[in-house]
């Protein structure tokens, strides 16, 4: 678990982040989103113990990062935006070195490095110099070092940078595989990656946390706007009884003889097919059936635009 309580960081008179408060539990993958300069990397560095907050508190698994830094850092694996790589080392040598820094027992290092290379897709390049690797493989090496010692908290700053499409797919699968039992904080400017991988998203703007939004509910439900000819008292009860329907809300159709509804359904529950069968049997023609809801991109743009207008 990680927690920030009113955490701020100042550089002279400039406040990079201000009064940031959130908690991420074990098993959660939390995405940090924001424009350049929004404070994402500052927050990651405070969580990793690389940067002390000017005010507020940072805790990792109950340990205060300023008062108990050794205990707090022991639980953390960190992949910064520029991975800390040594180009003159082979992949294997580098990961052995990282394990030694993490103070793993000597008898466990070979087994652990083999596991890390397998997990990160580095086995085939294990004896190549890091300086000769492609950017995607260097990023994998950086991820592997963050996983040294099997940390309970994983901090990933722009982790998909340099990945080709196939590597990006493999990376998303890896994050979901690593998530159970871990707290993962994931900073990215790629909204599609965040939407695919994260359970929650924190939207930052000019150093402030503007929105804490859960994405898992959106994955489990779809929303439709429905306009159908017929009386609400006749149509609402059977629509609510459909197996794919979670809840139904009446909207103002503004036209007599029409029923306008907002329907929340189970994702993949075959709602359109069930609805067409039902309403054709009732002799109620559908005038409109359209999916509704914000994409993460639309949500992000709306939040940041509102802040710009109020500034």
C-alpha positions as CSV (number, residue, x, y, z in Angstrom):
1,X,0.0,0.0,0.0
2,X,1.2,3.5,-0.7
3,X,-0.2,6.7,0.6
4,X,0.3,10.5,0.1
5,X,-1.2,12.8,2.6
6,X,-1.2,16.5,1.6
7,X,2.2,16.0,-0.1
8,X,3.8,19.0,-1.7
9,X,7.1,19.8,-3.3
10,X,8.5,23.3,-3.8
11,X,11.5,24.5,-5.7
12,X,12.1,28.0,-4.3
13,X,8.9,29.8,-5.0
14,X,7.7,27.3,-7.5
15,X,5.3,24.6,-6.2
16,X,5.7,21.5,-8.5
17,X,2.9,19.6,-6.7
18,X,0.5,20.8,-4.1
19,X,-1.5,19.0,-1.4
20,X,-1.6,15.6,-3.2
21,X,-3.6,13.0,-1.2
22,X,-4.5,9.5,-2.3
23,X,-4.0,5.9,-1.2
24,X,-3.4,2.9,-3.4
25,X,-4.0,-0.6,-2.0
26,X,-2.3,-3.9,-2.8
27,X,-3.8,-5.4,-6.0
28,X,-4.5,-2.0,-7.5
29,X,-3.0,-0.6,-10.7
30,X,-3.2,3.2,-10.5
31,X,-2.4,5.4,-13.5
32,X,-1.1,9.0,-13.2
33,X,-2.2,11.2,-16.1
34,X,-1.3,14.8,-16.8
35,X,0.3,17.1,-19.3
36,X,4.1,17.7,-19.3
37,X,4.9,19.6,-16.1
38,X,1.7,18.4,-14.3
39,X,3.8,16.8,-11.5
40,X,3.7,13.1,-12.4
41,X,7.5,12.5,-12.2
42,X,7.7,14.5,-9.0
43,X,5.1,12.3,-7.3
44,X,6.9,9.2,-8.6
45,X,10.2,10.4,-7.2
46,X,8.6,11.2,-3.8
47,X,7.1,7.7,-3.7
48,X,10.5,6.2,-4.5
49,X,12.2,8.1,-1.8
50,X,14.4,10.0,-4.4
51,X,12.8,13.3,-3.5
52,X,11.7,14.5,-0.1
53,X,8.3,16.3,0.1
54,X,8.4,19.9,1.2
55,X,5.2,19.3,3.1
56,X,2.9,16.4,3.9
57,X,3.7,12.8,4.3
58,X,4.6,9.8,2.1
59,X,4.1,6.2,3.5
60,X,4.9,2.9,1.9
61,X,3.3,-0.2,3.6
62,X,2.9,1.9,6.8
63,X,6.5,3.2,6.9
64,X,7.1,6.9,6.7
65,X,9.5,7.6,3.8
66,X,11.2,10.4,5.7
67,X,11.4,8.9,9.2
68,X,11.8,5.2,8.1
69,X,13.4,5.4,4.7
70,X,15.2,2.1,4.8
71,X,12.1,0.1,5.7
72,X,10.0,2.1,3.2
73,X,12.4,1.7,0.3
74,X,12.8,-2.1,0.9
75,X,9.3,-2.6,-0.5
76,X,9.7,-0.5,-3.6
77,X,10.8,-1.3,-7.2
78,X,11.2,1.8,-9.4
79,X,11.5,2.2,-13.1
80,X,12.2,5.9,-13.7
81,X,11.6,7.6,-17.1
82,X,15.3,7.1,-18.0
83,X,16.2,3.6,-16.8
84,X,19.4,3.3,-14.7
85,X,21.3,1.1,-17.1
86,X,25.0,0.3,-17.6
87,X,25.7,-0.1,-21.3
88,X,29.1,-1.9,-20.7
89,X,27.3,-4.7,-18.8
90,X,25.5,-7.7,-20.3
91,X,21.9,-8.1,-19.3
92,X,22.7,-11.0,-17.0
93,X,25.6,-9.1,-15.3
94,X,23.4,-6.1,-14.8
95,X,20.6,-8.0,-13.1
96,X,23.1,-9.9,-10.9
97,X,24.4,-6.5,-9.9
98,X,20.9,-5.2,-9.1
99,X,20.2,-8.3,-7.0
100,X,23.4,-7.7,-5.1
101,X,22.4,-4.1,-4.4
102,X,19.0,-5.4,-3.1
103,X,21.0,-7.7,-0.8
104,X,19.5,-10.9,-2.0
105,X,21.2,-14.0,-0.7
106,X,24.0,-15.2,-3.0
107,X,22.5,-18.7,-3.4
108,X,19.3,-17.1,-4.7
109,X,20.7,-14.7,-7.2
110,X,21.1,-17.0,-10.3
111,X,17.6,-18.4,-9.9
112,X,16.1,-15.0,-9.4
113,X,17.9,-13.4,-12.4
114,X,16.8,-16.3,-14.6
115,X,13.2,-15.7,-13.5
116,X,13.4,-12.0,-14.1
117,X,14.8,-12.5,-17.6
118,X,12.1,-15.0,-18.4
119,X,9.4,-12.7,-17.0
120,X,10.6,-9.6,-18.9
121,X,11.4,-11.4,-22.2
122,X,15.1,-10.9,-21.9
123,X,16.3,-14.5,-22.0
124,X,17.4,-14.5,-25.7
125,X,19.5,-11.4,-25.1
126,X,20.9,-12.2,-21.7
127,X,24.5,-12.3,-22.8
128,X,24.4,-9.1,-25.0
129,X,25.8,-5.8,-23.9
130,X,23.0,-3.4,-22.8
131,X,24.5,-0.7,-24.9
132,X,23.8,-2.8,-28.0
133,X,20.2,-3.5,-27.3
134,X,17.2,-1.8,-29.0
135,X,15.3,0.8,-27.0
136,X,12.5,-1.7,-26.3
137,X,14.9,-4.3,-24.9
138,X,16.6,-1.6,-22.8
139,X,13.2,-0.7,-21.4
140,X,12.6,-4.4,-20.5
141,X,16.0,-4.4,-18.7
142,X,14.9,-1.4,-16.7
143,X,11.6,-3.1,-15.8
144,X,13.5,-6.3,-14.8
145,X,15.7,-4.3,-12.4
146,X,12.6,-2.7,-10.8
147,X,11.3,-6.3,-10.2
148,X,14.5,-7.3,-8.4
149,X,13.7,-8.7,-4.9
150,X,10.0,-9.1,-5.8
151,X,8.9,-5.7,-4.4
152,X,5.4,-5.2,-3.1
153,X,5.2,-1.7,-4.6
154,X,6.1,-1.1,-8.2
155,X,6.5,2.4,-9.6
156,X,6.6,2.7,-13.4
157,X,7.3,6.1,-15.0
158,X,6.5,6.0,-18.7
159,X,7.2,2.2,-18.8
160,X,6.0,1.6,-22.4
161,X,8.3,4.1,-24.0
162,X,10.2,2.5,-26.8
163,X,8.0,-0.6,-27.1
164,X,6.7,-1.7,-30.6
165,X,3.0,-2.8,-30.8
166,X,3.8,-6.4,-30.0
167,X,6.0,-5.5,-27.0
168,X,3.3,-3.1,-25.8
169,X,0.7,-6.0,-25.8
170,X,3.2,-8.2,-23.9
171,X,3.8,-5.5,-21.4
172,X,0.1,-5.0,-20.7
173,X,-0.2,-8.7,-20.0
174,X,2.8,-8.6,-17.7
175,X,1.4,-5.8,-15.6
176,X,-1.9,-7.6,-15.2
177,X,0.1,-10.8,-14.2
178,X,2.1,-8.8,-11.6
179,X,-0.9,-6.9,-10.2
180,X,-2.3,-9.4,-7.6
181,X,-0.8,-8.7,-4.2
182,X,1.2,-5.7,-5.5
183,X,0.5,-2.0,-5.6
184,X,1.4,-0.6,-9.0
185,X,1.6,3.1,-9.8
186,X,1.9,3.7,-13.5
187,X,2.7,7.1,-15.0
188,X,2.1,7.5,-18.8
189,X,1.1,10.0,-21.4
190,X,-0.5,7.1,-23.5
191,X,-4.1,7.2,-22.5
192,X,-4.8,3.9,-24.3
193,X,-2.2,2.1,-22.1
194,X,-3.7,3.5,-18.9
195,X,-7.2,2.6,-19.9
196,X,-6.1,-1.0,-20.8
197,X,-4.0,-1.6,-17.7
198,X,-5.2,0.5,-14.8
199,X,-8.0,0.1,-12.3
200,X,-8.0,3.8,-11.3
201,X,-6.7,7.0,-12.9
202,X,-5.5,10.1,-11.1
203,X,-5.6,13.2,-13.4
204,X,-3.1,15.9,-12.5
205,X,-3.1,19.5,-13.7
206,X,-0.6,22.1,-12.7
207,X,0.6,20.2,-9.7
208,X,-2.8,19.5,-8.3
209,X,-4.9,16.3,-8.2
210,X,-8.1,17.1,-10.1
211,X,-9.8,13.7,-10.5
212,X,-9.6,10.3,-8.9
213,X,-11.6,8.1,-11.3
214,X,-12.2,4.3,-11.2
215,X,-12.0,2.6,-14.5
216,X,-13.1,-0.9,-13.5
217,X,-16.8,-0.1,-13.4
218,X,-16.6,1.1,-17.0
219,X,-15.1,-2.2,-18.1
220,X,-18.0,-4.1,-16.4
221,X,-20.8,-2.0,-17.9
222,X,-22.0,-0.4,-21.1
223,X,-24.5,2.4,-21.3
224,X,-27.0,3.0,-24.0
225,X,-29.4,5.8,-24.8
226,X,-32.7,4.3,-26.0
227,X,-35.6,6.1,-27.7
228,X,-38.6,3.9,-28.5
229,X,-42.2,4.5,-29.5
230,X,-44.6,3.4,-26.8
231,X,-45.7,4.2,-23.2
232,X,-43.1,4.0,-20.4
233,X,-45.5,2.1,-18.1
234,X,-45.7,-0.6,-20.8
235,X,-42.0,-0.8,-21.8
236,X,-40.0,-0.2,-18.6
237,X,-41.0,-3.4,-16.6
238,X,-40.0,-5.9,-19.4
239,X,-36.8,-4.0,-20.2
240,X,-35.7,-4.1,-16.6
241,X,-36.2,-7.8,-16.6
242,X,-33.7,-8.5,-19.4
243,X,-30.8,-10.6,-18.2
244,X,-28.2,-8.1,-19.6
245,X,-29.7,-5.1,-17.9
246,X,-28.3,-3.7,-14.6
247,X,-30.4,-0.6,-14.2
248,X,-32.7,1.7,-16.2
249,X,-33.3,5.5,-15.8
250,X,-36.1,7.4,-17.5
251,X,-35.2,10.5,-19.5
252,X,-37.4,13.3,-20.6
253,X,-38.3,12.5,-24.2
254,X,-40.2,15.8,-24.7
255,X,-42.6,14.0,-27.1
256,X,-45.8,12.3,-26.2
257,X,-46.0,8.6,-27.0
258,X,-42.2,8.1,-26.8
259,X,-40.1,6.6,-24.1
260,X,-36.5,7.8,-23.6
261,X,-34.2,5.7,-21.4
262,X,-30.6,5.5,-20.2
263,X,-29.8,1.8,-19.8
264,X,-26.8,0.4,-18.0
265,X,-26.0,-3.1,-19.1
266,X,-23.5,-5.8,-18.4
267,X,-20.5,-5.6,-20.8
268,X,-20.8,-8.4,-23.4
269,X,-24.3,-9.2,-22.2
270,X,-25.9,-9.1,-25.7
271,X,-28.2,-6.3,-24.7
272,X,-29.0,-5.1,-28.3
273,X,-30.0,-8.6,-29.4
274,X,-32.2,-9.1,-26.4
275,X,-33.8,-5.7,-26.7
276,X,-34.6,-6.1,-30.4
277,X,-36.3,-9.5,-29.7
278,X,-38.3,-8.0,-26.8
279,X,-39.5,-4.8,-28.5
280,X,-40.3,-6.5,-31.8
281,X,-42.6,-8.9,-29.8
282,X,-44.2,-5.9,-28.2
283,X,-44.6,-4.0,-31.4
284,X,-42.6,-1.1,-30.2
285,X,-40.2,0.3,-32.8
286,X,-36.8,1.6,-31.8
287,X,-36.1,5.1,-33.0
288,X,-32.6,5.4,-31.5
289,X,-30.2,3.0,-29.8
290,X,-26.7,4.5,-29.2
291,X,-23.9,3.8,-26.8
292,X,-23.0,6.7,-24.4
293,X,-20.2,7.4,-22.0
294,X,-16.8,9.1,-21.9
295,X,-13.6,7.7,-23.2
296,X,-10.6,8.3,-20.9
297,X,-9.4,10.8,-23.5
298,X,-12.7,12.8,-23.4
299,X,-12.6,12.7,-19.6
300,X,-9.0,14.0,-19.5
301,X,-9.6,16.7,-22.0
302,X,-12.7,17.9,-20.2
303,X,-11.0,18.1,-16.8
304,X,-8.0,19.9,-18.1
305,X,-10.1,22.3,-20.3
306,X,-12.2,23.2,-17.3
307,X,-9.1,24.0,-15.3
308,X,-7.7,26.2,-18.1
309,X,-11.0,28.1,-18.3
310,X,-11.1,28.7,-14.5
311,X,-7.4,29.8,-14.3
